């Protein structure tokens, strides 16, 4: 198993029961169309949908940073 796979596996098995999830301030008022993110210290980030809370996406620090940079740069395909 590669180091990256070990990190992603650790993110998926981390205890997130006390995680502080953050939503975009632009998600709207319903709370049902939100992408939420939490930071797992020393590992990276985990994304989830506000309704499908069991469906999580682990991202290393560098993957999350690259995604955010693409959104900030308005990269086609990442933003409408």
TAWO-V999076 format. One record per residue. OMEGA is omega in radians with two decimals (999 if undefined). Layout:
# TAWO-V999076
omega
OMEGA
OMEGA
This chain:
# TAWO-V999076
omega
-3.13
3.11
-3.14
3.12
3.09
3.11
-3.13
3.10
3.11
3.08
-3.11
-3.12
3.14
3.07
-3.11
-3.08
3.13
-3.12
3.04
-3.11
3.14
3.06
3.04
3.06
-3.12
-3.06
-3.10
-3.02
-3.05
-3.09
-3.09
3.08
-3.01
2.93
-3.11
-3.13
3.00
3.11
3.05
-3.03
3.09
-3.10
-3.08
-3.04
3.02
3.08
3.03
3.05
-3.09
3.09
-3.10
-3.00
3.12
-3.13
-3.04
3.11
3.10
3.10
3.03
3.11
-3.09
3.10
-3.14
3.12
3.13
3.11
-3.13
3.11
3.09
3.10
-3.13
3.13
-3.12
3.13
3.09
-3.13
3.09
3.14
3.14
999
